[in-house]
């Protein structure tokens, strides 16, 4: 099979096939939430539930123990934002709008399934 045809068929099957976490429904929103003692976690909201995506800790060996209950002035670093984009891409999700701030002071954005399907 030629590589062009194979590439085309791969894109078609990816766009038609089920997305990861299909049982959670359609993706709605991604939220970047602060965790204790420091760092962030990605919360991906779907119509039927939520996926918690652990991001690399700020300090090696420092694991998070819970969501921060107070708003923070701290914002994710460039490496944390890269990890967030990588986590979304791994789940075949894309942002449909720029990052904004929700009522709890967290970064959030609407998301959708990436139908383009990169090779």
N, CA, C and O atoms as a Tinker XYZ file with bonds, in Angstrom:
   476  protein
     1  N      0.858000   -1.169000    0.000000    73     2
     2  CA     0.000000    0.000000    0.000000    64     1     3
     3  C      0.905000    1.232000    0.000000    63     2     4     5
     4  O      1.887000    1.290000    0.741000    81     3
     5  N      0.573000    2.197000   -0.821000    73     3     6
     6  CA     1.402000    3.406000   -0.887000    64     5     7
     7  C      1.274000    4.195000    0.416000    63     6     8     9
     8  O      0.257000    4.125000    1.106000    81     7
     9  N      2.324000    4.941000    0.732000    73     7    10
    10  CA     2.323000    5.698000    1.990000    64     9    11
    11  C      1.254000    6.789000    1.985000    63    10    12    13
    12  O      0.692000    7.105000    3.034000    81    11
    13  N      0.967000    7.372000    0.813000    73    11    14
    14  CA    -0.084000    8.389000    0.727000    64    13    15
    15  C     -1.453000    7.817000    1.033000    63    14    16    17
    16  O     -2.237000    8.424000    1.763000    81    15
    17  N     -1.744000    6.643000    0.473000    73    15    18
    18  CA    -3.028000    5.989000    0.721000    64    17    19
    19  C     -3.125000    5.555000    2.179000    63    18    20    21
    20  O     -4.170000    5.704000    2.814000    81    19
    21  N     -2.036000    5.024000    2.696000    73    19    22
    22  CA    -2.025000    4.595000    4.100000    64    21    23
    23  C     -2.259000    5.787000    5.025000    63    22    24    25
    24  O     -3.023000    5.688000    5.985000    81    23
    25  N     -1.613000    6.899000    4.741000    73    23    26
    26  CA    -1.798000    8.104000    5.538000    64    25    27
    27  C     -3.236000    8.588000    5.482000    63    26    28    29
    28  O     -3.806000    8.964000    6.507000    81    27
    29  N     -3.829000    8.581000    4.287000    73    27    30
    30  CA    -5.215000    9.003000    4.119000    64    29    31
    31  C     -6.160000    8.097000    4.910000    63    30    32    33
    32  O     -7.030000    8.585000    5.631000    81    31
    33  N     -5.991000    6.784000    4.775000    73    31    34
    34  CA    -6.859000    5.841000    5.496000    64    33    35
    35  C     -6.701000    5.981000    7.002000    63    34    36    37
    36  O     -7.682000    5.879000    7.739000    81    35
    37  N     -5.491000    6.212000    7.465000    73    35    38
    38  CA    -5.259000    6.408000    8.898000    64    37    39
    39  C     -6.041000    7.617000    9.402000    63    38    40    41
    40  O     -6.682000    7.543000   10.451000    81    39
    41  N     -5.995000    8.731000    8.665000    73    39    42
    42  CA    -6.739000    9.932000    9.066000    64    41    43
    43  C     -8.242000    9.675000    9.072000    63    42    44    45
    44  O     -8.945000   10.124000    9.977000    81    43
    45  N     -8.739000    8.953000    8.065000    73    43    46
    46  CA   -10.174000    8.666000    7.986000    64    45    47
    47  C    -10.606000    7.813000    9.171000    63    46    48    49
    48  O    -11.590000    8.136000    9.836000    81    47
    49  N     -9.888000    6.734000    9.443000    73    47    50
    50  CA   -10.272000    5.850000   10.544000    64    49    51
    51  C    -10.156000    6.540000   11.901000    63    50    52    53
    52  O    -10.968000    6.288000   12.792000    81    51
    53  N     -9.169000    7.397000   12.066000    73    51    54
    54  CA    -9.053000    8.135000   13.326000    64    53    55
    55  C    -10.219000    9.092000   13.513000    63    54    56    57
    56  O    -10.720000    9.247000   14.627000    81    55
    57  N    -10.655000    9.732000   12.441000    73    55    58
    58  CA   -11.755000   10.688000   12.576000    64    57    59
    59  C    -13.089000    9.982000   12.826000    63    58    60    61
    60  O    -13.974000   10.545000   13.470000    81    59
    61  N    -13.238000    8.768000   12.328000    73    59    62
    62  CA   -14.491000    8.034000   12.502000    64    61    63
    63  C    -14.519000    7.184000   13.763000    63    62    64    65
    64  O    -15.587000    6.914000   14.313000    81    63
    65  N    -13.360000    6.770000   14.213000    73    63    66
    66  CA   -13.277000    5.856000   15.343000    64    65    67
    67  C    -13.575000    6.520000   16.670000    63    66    68    69
    68  O    -13.616000    7.747000   16.765000    81    67
    69  N    -13.781000    5.709000   17.691000    73    67    70
    70  CA   -14.067000    6.264000   19.018000    64    69    71
    71  C    -12.844000    6.973000   19.575000    63    70    72    73
    72  O    -11.706000    6.596000   19.295000    81    71
    73  N    -13.095000    7.996000   20.359000    73    71    74
    74  CA   -12.006000    8.718000   21.000000    64    73    75
    75  C    -11.717000    8.093000   22.366000    63    74    76    77
    76  O    -12.575000    7.414000   22.929000    81    75
    77  N    -10.517000    8.318000   22.901000    73    75    78
    78  CA   -10.227000    7.797000   24.233000    64    77    79
    79  C    -11.268000    8.327000   25.227000    63    78    80    81
    80  O    -11.769000    9.441000   25.079000    81    79
    81  N    -11.576000    7.541000   26.208000    73    79    82
    82  CA   -12.575000    7.889000   27.224000    64    81    83
    83  C    -13.966000    8.083000   26.618000    63    82    84    85
    84  O    -14.744000    8.909000   27.096000    81    83
    85  N    -14.274000    7.328000   25.577000    73    83    86
    86  CA   -15.557000    7.454000   24.902000    64    85    87
    87  C    -16.724000    7.270000   25.858000    63    86    88    89
    88  O    -17.795000    7.837000   25.640000    81    87
    89  N    -16.535000    6.483000   26.916000    73    87    90
    90  CA   -17.606000    6.213000   27.868000    64    89    91
    91  C    -17.938000    7.442000   28.713000    63    90    92    93
    92  O    -18.988000    7.480000   29.355000    81    91
    93  N    -17.053000    8.455000   28.722000    73    91    94
    94  CA   -17.322000    9.681000   29.469000    64    93    95
    95  C    -18.169000   10.675000   28.670000    63    94    96    97
    96  O    -18.615000   11.686000   29.212000    81    95
    97  N    -18.388000   10.393000   27.403000    73    95    98
    98  CA   -19.199000   11.279000   26.583000    64    97    99
    99  C    -18.351000   12.235000   25.774000    63    98   100   101
   100  O    -17.183000   11.969000   25.490000    81    99
   101  N    -18.950000   13.340000   25.409000    73    99   102
   102  CA   -18.264000   14.347000   24.595000    64   101   103
   103  C    -17.436000   15.282000   25.472000    63   102   104   105
   104  O    -17.877000   15.666000   26.555000    81   103
   105  N    -16.232000   15.653000   25.011000    73   103   106
   106  CA   -15.413000   16.586000   25.792000    64   105   107
   107  C    -16.028000   17.978000   25.805000    63   106   108   109
   108  O    -16.566000   18.433000   24.796000    81   107
   109  N    -15.950000   18.647000   26.934000    73   107   110
   110  CA   -16.544000   19.975000   27.079000    64   109   111
   111  C    -15.521000   21.050000   27.442000    63   110   112   113
   112  O    -15.445000   22.085000   26.781000    81   111
   113  N    -14.722000   20.800000   28.513000    73   111   114
   114  CA   -13.858000   21.848000   29.034000    64   113   115
   115  C    -12.614000   21.263000   29.676000    63   114   116   117
   116  O    -12.665000   20.209000   30.310000    81   115
   117  N    -11.505000   21.953000   29.508000    73   115   118
   118  CA   -10.255000   21.608000   30.187000    64   117   119
   119  C     -9.985000   22.690000   31.219000    63   118   120   121
   120  O    -10.098000   23.881000   30.929000    81   119
   121  N     -9.628000   22.266000   32.427000    73   119   122
   122  CA    -9.341000   23.200000   33.511000    64   121   123
   123  C     -7.993000   22.852000   34.111000    63   122   124   125
   124  O     -7.695000   21.683000   34.355000    81   123
   125  N     -7.179000   23.869000   34.346000    73   123   126
   126  CA    -5.880000   23.694000   34.981000    64   125   127
   127  C     -6.054000   24.109000   36.440000    63   126   128   129
   128  O     -6.251000   25.288000   36.737000    81   127
   129  N     -5.979000   23.131000   37.350000    73   127   130
   130  CA    -6.220000   23.390000   38.765000    64   129   131
   131  C     -4.934000   23.255000   39.563000    63   130   132   133
   132  O     -4.134000   22.350000   39.325000    81   131
   133  N     -4.744000   24.162000   40.511000    73   131   134
   134  CA    -3.584000   24.095000   41.403000    64   133   135
   135  C     -3.750000   22.937000   42.376000    63   134   136   137
   136  O     -4.858000   22.642000   42.823000    81   135
   137  N     -2.638000   22.283000   42.700000    73   135   138
   138  CA    -2.642000   21.187000   43.663000    64   137   139
   139  C     -1.628000   21.481000   44.763000    63   138   140   141
   140  O     -0.708000   22.279000   44.585000    81   139
   141  N     -1.817000   20.818000   45.902000    73   139   142
   142  CA    -0.912000   20.984000   47.045000    64   141   143
   143  C      0.141000   19.901000   47.023000    63   142   144   145
   144  O     -0.191000   18.777000   46.646000    81   143
   145  N      1.364000   20.142000   47.392000    73   143   146
   146  CA     1.926000   21.381000   47.914000    64   145   147
   147  C      2.232000   22.412000   46.830000    63   146   148   149
   148  O      2.208000   23.607000   47.123000    81   147
   149  N      2.518000   22.007000   45.599000    73   147   150
   150  CA     2.709000   22.969000   44.510000    64   149   151
   151  C      2.576000   22.239000   43.187000    63   150   152   153
   152  O      2.834000   21.039000   43.096000    81   151
   153  N      2.176000   22.968000   42.176000    73   151   154
   154  CA     2.019000   22.376000   40.857000    64   153   155
   155  C      0.583000   22.447000   40.385000    63   154   156   157
   156  O     -0.249000   23.141000   40.970000    81   155
   157  N      0.303000   21.710000   39.303000    73   155   158
   158  CA    -1.005000   21.768000   38.667000    64   157   159
   159  C     -1.429000   20.393000   38.188000    63   158   160   161
   160  O     -0.609000   19.492000   38.011000    81   159
   161  N     -2.744000   20.255000   37.980000    73   159   162
   162  CA    -3.337000   19.054000   37.421000    64   161   163
   163  C     -4.319000   19.508000   36.348000    63   162   164   165
   164  O     -4.892000   20.593000   36.446000    81   163
   165  N     -4.510000   18.690000   35.337000    73   163   166
   166  CA    -5.450000   19.005000   34.267000    64   165   167
   167  C     -6.738000   18.231000   34.502000    63   166   168   169
   168  O     -6.719000   17.006000   34.616000    81   167
   169  N     -7.851000   18.941000   34.573000    73   167   170
   170  CA    -9.166000   18.331000   34.712000    64   169   171
   171  C     -9.883000   18.458000   33.373000    63   170   172   173
   172  O    -10.096000   19.566000   32.881000    81   171
   173  N    -10.254000   17.327000   32.786000    73   171   174
   174  CA   -10.941000   17.335000   31.497000    64   173   175
   175  C    -12.390000   16.922000   31.746000    63   174   176   177
   176  O    -12.670000   15.775000   32.096000    81   175
   177  N    -13.305000   17.872000   31.560000    73   175   178
   178  CA   -14.725000   17.607000   31.778000    64   177   179
   179  C    -15.385000   17.108000   30.504000    63   178   180   181
   180  O    -15.205000   17.669000   29.423000    81   179
   181  N    -16.154000   16.034000   30.661000    73   179   182
   182  CA   -16.937000   15.448000   29.575000    64   181   183
   183  C    -18.409000   15.547000   29.958000    63   182   184   185
   184  O    -18.724000   15.954000   31.076000    81   183
   185  N    -19.302000   15.189000   29.064000    73   183   186
   186  CA   -20.729000   15.260000   29.366000    64   185   187
   187  C    -21.117000   14.302000   30.489000    63   186   188   189
   188  O    -22.071000   14.573000   31.218000    81   187
   189  N    -20.391000   13.176000   30.648000    73   187   190
   190  CA   -20.756000   12.171000   31.645000    64   189   191
   191  C    -19.718000   11.967000   32.736000    63   190   192   193
   192  O    -19.776000   10.966000   33.450000    81   191
   193  N    -18.773000   12.881000   32.886000    73   191   194
   194  CA   -17.778000   12.694000   33.931000    64   193   195
   195  C    -16.554000   13.569000   33.732000    63   194   196   197
   196  O    -16.551000   14.497000   32.924000    81   195
   197  N    -15.504000   13.245000   34.498000    73   195   198
   198  CA   -14.275000   14.040000   34.493000    64   197   199
   199  C    -13.064000   13.120000   34.488000    63   198   200   201
   200  O    -13.042000   12.097000   35.171000    81   199
   201  N    -12.068000   13.495000   33.715000    73   199   202
   202  CA   -10.786000   12.793000   33.660000    64   201   203
   203  C     -9.749000   13.671000   34.355000    63   202   204   205
   204  O     -9.614000   14.852000   34.036000    81   203
   205  N     -9.014000   13.088000   35.309000    73   203   206
   206  CA    -7.961000   13.806000   36.031000    64   205   207
   207  C     -6.636000   13.404000   35.406000    63   206   208   209
   208  O     -6.302000   12.220000   35.365000    81   207
   209  N     -5.884000   14.373000   34.923000    73   207   210
   210  CA    -4.613000   14.103000   34.271000    64   209   211
   211  C     -3.497000   14.672000   35.132000    63   210   212   213
   212  O     -3.393000   15.885000   35.310000    81   211
   213  N     -2.665000   13.786000   35.664000    73   211   214
   214  CA    -1.549000   14.218000   36.493000    64   213   215
   215  C     -0.442000   14.766000   35.611000    63   214   216   217
   216  O     -0.035000   14.128000   34.641000    81   215
   217  N      0.039000   15.944000   35.953000    73   215   218
   218  CA     1.149000   16.569000   35.246000    64   217   219
   219  C      2.434000   16.344000   36.037000    63   218   220   221
   220  O      2.376000   16.069000   37.235000    81   219
   221  N      3.584000   16.456000   35.393000    73   219   222
   222  CA     4.835000   16.283000   36.132000    64   221   223
   223  C      4.927000   17.291000   37.291000    63   222   224   225
   224  O      4.556000   18.453000   37.129000    81   223
   225  N      5.421000   16.845000   38.462000    73   223   226
   226  CA     5.515000   17.761000   39.613000    64   225   227
   227  C      6.586000   18.826000   39.381000    63   226   228   229
   228  O      7.517000   18.623000   38.601000    81   227
   229  N      6.444000   19.955000   40.061000    73   227   230
   230  CA     7.439000   21.027000   39.942000    64   229   231
   231  C      8.779000   20.603000   40.518000    63   230   232   233
   232  O      9.828000   20.860000   39.927000    81   231
   233  N      8.739000   19.962000   41.658000    73   231   234
   234  CA     9.958000   19.475000   42.298000    64   233   235
   235  C      9.999000   17.956000   42.150000    63   234   236   237
   236  O      9.023000   17.283000   42.482000    81   235
   237  N     11.110000   17.402000   41.659000    73   235   238
   238  CA    11.197000   15.936000   41.514000    64   237   239
   239  C     10.901000   15.224000   42.832000    63   238   240   241
   240  O     11.401000   15.611000   43.888000    81   239
   241  N     10.088000   14.188000   42.750000    73   239   242
   242  CA     9.738000   13.406000   43.937000    64   241   243
   243  C      8.644000   14.028000   44.781000    63   242   244   245
   244  O      8.272000   13.454000   45.804000    81   243
   245  N      8.121000   15.167000   44.397000    73   243   246
   246  CA     7.075000   15.839000   45.164000    64   245   247
   247  C      5.728000   15.555000   44.518000    63   246   248   249
   248  O      5.410000   16.115000   43.469000    81   247
   249  N      4.954000   14.705000   45.124000    73   247   250
   250  CA     3.642000   14.340000   44.578000    64   249   251
   251  C      2.559000   15.213000   45.213000    63   250   252   253
   252  O      2.685000   15.644000   46.359000    81   251
   253  N      1.509000   15.460000   44.460000    73   251   254
   254  CA     0.431000   16.285000   44.994000    64   253   255
   255  C     -0.442000   15.479000   45.936000    63   254   256   257
   256  O     -0.573000   14.263000   45.794000    81   255
   257  N     -1.044000   16.173000   46.906000    73   255   258
   258  CA    -1.856000   15.503000   47.919000    64   257   259
   259  C     -3.326000   15.883000   47.841000    63   258   260   261
   260  O     -4.168000   15.200000   48.425000    81   259
   261  N     -3.650000   16.946000   47.139000    73   259   262
   262  CA    -5.043000   17.354000   47.009000    64   261   263
   263  C     -5.144000   18.649000   46.237000    63   262   264   265
   264  O     -4.143000   19.334000   46.026000    81   263
   265  N     -6.355000   18.991000   45.812000    73   263   266
   266  CA    -6.573000   20.257000   45.113000    64   265   267
   267  C     -6.442000   21.412000   46.088000    63   266   268   269
   268  O     -6.846000   21.298000   47.245000    81   267
   269  N     -5.884000   22.516000   45.632000    73   267   270
   270  CA    -5.782000   23.712000   46.465000    64   269   271
   271  C     -7.185000   24.289000   46.649000    63   270   272   273
   272  O     -7.967000   24.342000   45.699000    81   271
   273  N     -7.500000   24.718000   47.864000    73   271   274
   274  CA    -8.835000   25.238000   48.129000    64   273   275
   275  C     -8.916000   26.752000   47.981000    63   274   276   277
   276  O    -10.009000   27.316000   47.962000    81   275
   277  N     -7.770000   27.410000   47.878000    73   275   278
   278  CA    -7.754000   28.860000   47.722000    64   277   279
   279  C     -7.203000   29.238000   46.360000    63   278   280   281
   280  O     -6.332000   28.547000   45.832000    81   279
   281  N     -7.703000   30.334000   45.780000    73   279   282
   282  CA    -7.119000   30.807000   44.528000    64   281   283
   283  C     -5.655000   31.178000   44.740000    63   282   284   285
   284  O     -5.267000   31.586000   45.835000    81   283
   285  N     -4.861000   31.038000   43.715000    73   283   286
   286  CA    -3.447000   31.350000   43.817000    64   285   287
   287  C     -3.056000   32.376000   42.753000    63   286   288   289
   288  O     -3.628000   32.402000   41.663000    81   287
   289  N     -2.088000   33.210000   43.080000    73   287   290
   290  CA    -1.580000   34.171000   42.096000    64   289   291
   291  C     -0.566000   33.523000   41.172000    63   290   292   293
   292  O     -0.213000   34.075000   40.131000    81   291
   293  N     -0.100000   32.341000   41.565000    73   291   294
   294  CA     0.884000   31.611000   40.774000    64   293   295
   295  C      0.219000   31.113000   39.494000    63   294   296   297
   296  O     -0.958000   30.753000   39.498000    81   295
   297  N      0.971000   31.096000   38.415000    73   295   298
   298  CA     0.474000   30.587000   37.145000    64   297   299
   299  C      1.411000   29.506000   36.635000    63   298   300   301
   300  O      2.589000   29.490000   36.990000    81   299
   301  N      0.897000   28.596000   35.800000    73   299   302
   302  CA     1.747000   27.525000   35.267000    64   301   303
   303  C      2.936000   28.076000   34.480000    63   302   304   305
   304  O      2.831000   29.098000   33.802000    81   303
   305  N      4.061000   27.380000   34.583000    73   303   306
   306  CA     5.256000   27.746000   33.831000    64   305   307
   307  C      5.097000   27.289000   32.379000    63   306   308   309
   308  O      4.146000   26.588000   32.035000    81   307
   309  N      6.041000   27.697000   31.542000    73   307   310
   310  CA     6.024000   27.279000   30.131000    64   309   311
   311  C      6.084000   25.753000   30.009000    63   310   312   313
   312  O      5.385000   25.169000   29.181000    81   311
   313  N      6.912000   25.115000   30.826000    73   311   314
   314  CA     7.019000   23.651000   30.755000    64   313   315
   315  C      5.714000   22.984000   31.193000    63   314   316   317
   316  O      5.335000   21.945000   30.653000    81   315
   317  N      5.034000   23.573000   32.161000    73   315   318
   318  CA     3.741000   23.016000   32.584000    64   317   319
   319  C      2.686000   23.216000   31.495000    63   318   320   321
   320  O      1.853000   22.337000   31.275000    81   319
   321  N      2.713000   24.356000   30.817000    73   319   322
   322  CA     1.765000   24.573000   29.720000    64   321   323
   323  C      2.046000   23.617000   28.564000    63   322   324   325
   324  O      1.119000   23.154000   27.900000    81   323
   325  N      3.313000   23.326000   28.326000    73   323   326
   326  CA     3.675000   22.346000   27.298000    64   325   327
   327  C      3.158000   20.964000   27.685000    63   326   328   329
   328  O      2.646000   20.234000   26.836000    81   327
   329  N      3.289000   20.600000   28.967000    73   327   330
   330  CA     2.782000   19.309000   29.444000    64   329   331
   331  C      1.258000   19.239000   29.309000    63   330   332   333
   332  O      0.708000   18.179000   29.012000    81   331
   333  N      0.590000   20.349000   29.524000    73   331   334
   334  CA    -0.870000   20.400000   29.379000    64   333   335
   335  C     -1.261000   20.177000   27.919000    63   334   336   337
   336  O     -2.158000   19.386000   27.624000    81   335
   337  N     -0.584000   20.880000   27.007000    73   335   338
   338  CA    -0.869000   20.686000   25.579000    64   337   339
   339  C     -0.574000   19.263000   25.134000    63   338   340   341
   340  O     -1.310000   18.701000   24.323000    81   339
   341  N      0.499000   18.673000   25.658000    73   339   342
   342  CA     0.850000   17.286000   25.333000    64   341   343
   343  C     -0.230000   16.328000   25.834000    63   342   344   345
   344  O     -0.599000   15.384000   25.136000    81   343
   345  N     -0.737000   16.574000   27.050000    73   343   346
   346  CA    -1.788000   15.721000   27.615000    64   345   347
   347  C     -3.070000   15.809000   26.788000    63   346   348   349
   348  O     -3.740000   14.799000   26.570000    81   347
   349  N     -3.411000   17.006000   26.330000    73   347   350
   350  CA    -4.598000   17.156000   25.487000    64   349   351
   351  C     -4.407000   16.440000   24.151000    63   350   352   353
   352  O     -5.308000   15.748000   23.677000    81   351
   353  N     -3.234000   16.610000   23.549000    73   351   354
   354  CA    -2.942000   15.966000   22.270000    64   353   355
   355  C     -2.976000   14.450000   22.401000    63   354   356   357
   356  O     -3.473000   13.764000   21.509000    81   355
   357  N     -2.453000   13.920000   23.503000    73   355   358
   358  CA    -2.448000   12.472000   23.725000    64   357   359
   359  C     -3.869000   11.916000   23.802000    63   358   360   361
   360  O     -4.095000   10.744000   23.503000    81   359
   361  N     -4.815000   12.744000   24.197000    73   359   362
   362  CA    -6.215000   12.320000   24.287000    64   361   363
   363  C     -7.011000   12.726000   23.048000    63   362   364   365
   364  O     -8.239000   12.640000   23.032000    81   363
   365  N     -6.282000   13.181000   21.988000    73   363   366
   366  CA    -6.891000   13.641000   20.736000    64   365   367
   367  C     -7.886000   14.767000   20.967000    63   366   368   369
   368  O     -8.964000   14.784000   20.373000    81   367
   369  N     -7.516000   15.716000   21.840000    73   367   370
   370  CA    -8.348000   16.868000   22.142000    64   369   371
   371  C     -7.633000   18.147000   21.732000    63   370   372   373
   372  O     -6.405000   18.221000   21.763000    81   371
   373  N     -8.405000   19.146000   21.350000    73   371   374
   374  CA    -7.862000   20.460000   21.011000    64   373   375
   375  C     -8.711000   21.532000   21.689000    63   374   376   377
   376  O     -9.910000   21.357000   21.908000    81   375
   377  N     -8.058000   22.643000   22.014000    73   375   378
   378  CA    -8.793000   23.787000   22.559000    64   377   379
   379  C     -9.532000   24.478000   21.413000    63   378   380   381
   380  O     -8.999000   24.608000   20.311000    81   379
   381  N    -10.750000   24.914000   21.678000    73   379   382
   382  CA   -11.526000   25.631000   20.672000    64   381   383
   383  C    -11.565000   27.125000   20.959000    63   382   384   385
   384  O    -12.181000   27.887000   20.214000    81   383
   385  N    -10.910000   27.545000   22.038000    73   383   386
   386  CA   -10.823000   28.947000   22.408000    64   385   387
   387  C     -9.557000   29.156000   23.231000    63   386   388   389
   388  O     -8.981000   28.187000   23.725000    81   387
   389  N     -9.115000   30.394000   23.386000    73   387   390
   390  CA    -7.928000   30.650000   24.210000    64   389   391
   391  C     -8.215000   30.366000   25.683000    63   390   392   393
   392  O     -9.371000   30.311000   26.104000    81   391
   393  N     -7.148000   30.189000   26.455000    73   391   394
   394  CA    -7.303000   29.979000   27.895000    64   393   395
   395  C     -7.957000   31.205000   28.515000    63   394   396   397
   396  O     -7.641000   32.338000   28.151000    81   395
   397  N     -8.867000   30.975000   29.449000    73   395   398
   398  CA    -9.534000   32.048000   30.189000    64   397   399
   399  C     -9.491000   31.729000   31.670000    63   398   400   401
   400  O     -8.891000   30.732000   32.071000    81   399
   401  N    -10.110000   32.548000   32.474000    73   399   402
   402  CA   -10.167000   32.350000   33.929000    64   401   403
   403  C    -11.615000   32.095000   34.318000    63   402   404   405
   404  O    -12.508000   32.849000   33.934000    81   403
   405  N    -11.850000   31.014000   35.093000    73   403   406
   406  CA   -13.212000   30.741000   35.547000    64   405   407
   407  C    -13.478000   31.444000   36.872000    63   406   408   409
   408  O    -12.623000   32.179000   37.365000    81   407
   409  N    -14.654000   31.227000   37.453000    73   407   410
   410  CA   -15.040000   31.916000   38.687000    64   409   411
   411  C    -14.195000   31.490000   39.889000    63   410   412   413
   412  O    -14.163000   32.196000   40.897000    81   411
   413  N    -13.518000   30.358000   39.798000    73   411   414
   414  CA   -12.658000   29.895000   40.895000    64   413   415
   415  C    -11.204000   30.306000   40.698000    63   414   416   417
   416  O    -10.341000   29.897000   41.474000    81   415
   417  N    -10.916000   31.111000   39.669000    73   415   418
   418  CA    -9.561000   31.582000   39.417000    64   417   419
   419  C     -8.669000   30.568000   38.721000    63   418   420   421
   420  O     -7.445000   30.686000   38.768000    81   419
   421  N     -9.261000   29.581000   38.081000    73   419   422
   422  CA    -8.501000   28.547000   37.370000    64   421   423
   423  C     -8.488000   28.837000   35.869000    63   422   424   425
   424  O     -9.425000   29.422000   35.325000    81   423
   425  N     -7.407000   28.417000   35.215000    73   423   426
   426  CA    -7.362000   28.511000   33.754000    64   425   427
   427  C     -8.308000   27.476000   33.174000    63   426   428   429
   428  O     -8.332000   26.333000   33.632000    81   427
   429  N     -9.089000   27.863000   32.170000    73   427   430
   430  CA   -10.006000   26.913000   31.544000    64   429   431
   431  C    -10.206000   27.285000   30.081000    63   430   432   433
   432  O     -9.991000   28.430000   29.682000    81   431
   433  N    -10.618000   26.308000   29.293000    73   431   434
   434  CA   -10.905000   26.516000   27.880000    64   433   435
   435  C    -11.841000   25.425000   27.395000    63   434   436   437
   436  O    -11.793000   24.293000   27.878000    81   435
   437  N    -12.689000   25.766000   26.445000    73   435   438
   438  CA   -13.539000   24.759000   25.801000    64   437   439
   439  C    -12.664000   23.886000   24.921000    63   438   440   441
   440  O    -11.683000   24.354000   24.344000    81   439
   441  N    -13.028000   22.607000   24.821000    73   439   442
   442  CA   -12.251000   21.657000   24.027000    64   441   443
   443  C    -13.174000   20.828000   23.146000    63   442   444   445
   444  O    -14.387000   20.789000   23.351000    81   443
   445  N    -12.577000   20.170000   22.164000    73   443   446
   446  CA   -13.316000   19.281000   21.266000    64   445   447
   447  C    -12.366000   18.175000   20.826000    63   446   448   449
   448  O    -11.156000   18.258000   21.033000    81   447
   449  N    -12.928000   17.149000   20.222000    73   447   450
   450  CA   -12.125000   16.053000   19.677000    64   449   451
   451  C    -11.394000   16.572000   18.447000    63   450   452   453
   452  O    -11.983000   17.257000   17.611000    81   451
   453  N    -10.115000   16.246000   18.339000    73   451   454
   454  CA    -9.296000   16.632000   17.194000    64   453   455
   455  C     -9.609000   15.689000   16.041000    63   454   456   457
   456  O     -9.134000   14.554000   16.019000    81   455
   457  N    -10.401000   16.148000   15.089000    73   455   458
   458  CA   -10.786000   15.323000   13.945000    64   457   459
   459  C     -9.732000   15.288000   12.861000    63   458   460   461
   460  O     -9.818000   14.474000   11.942000    81   459
   461  N     -8.729000   16.168000   12.953000    73   459   462
   462  CA    -7.695000   16.224000   11.922000    64   461   463
   463  C     -6.840000   14.959000   11.938000    63   462   464   465
   464  O     -6.447000   14.463000   10.882000    81   463
   465  N     -6.549000   14.434000   13.134000    73   463   466
   466  CA    -5.786000   13.201000   13.253000    64   465   467
   467  C     -4.390000   13.297000   12.666000    63   466   468   469
   468  O     -4.180000   13.037000   11.481000    81   467
   469  N     -3.448000   13.671000   13.502000    73   467   470
   470  CA    -2.073000   13.787000   13.038000    64   469   471
   471  C     -1.401000   12.425000   12.991000    63   470   472   473
   472  O     -1.681000   11.558000   13.819000    81   471
   473  N     -0.515000   12.238000   12.024000    73   471   474
   474  CA     0.200000   10.970000   11.870000    64   473   475
   475  C      1.372000   10.886000   12.800000    63   474   476
   476  O      2.087000    9.884000   12.804000    81   475
